[in-house]
Amino acid sequence: MLDVGFNLTAFKGRIYIYCRKCRANREHAVLGYYDDDGRLTPPSDFAGVDIAD
């Protein structure tokens, strides 16, 4: 689990995380996110999320 302070839905289910061992950015799939009720929401639901500034 990666705890972040921003909305991962803006990345369309893919993020890059730097690997110190490889010294490269590696693509990772976002498996989902925890909603306010503590339930895991799958990435298929990302498409309909409205992103506000």
Protein Blocks (a to p, Z undefined) as FASTA:
>chain_A
ZZdfbdfklnnopacdddfklopacddddfbdcdfkopacdfklmmmpccdZZ
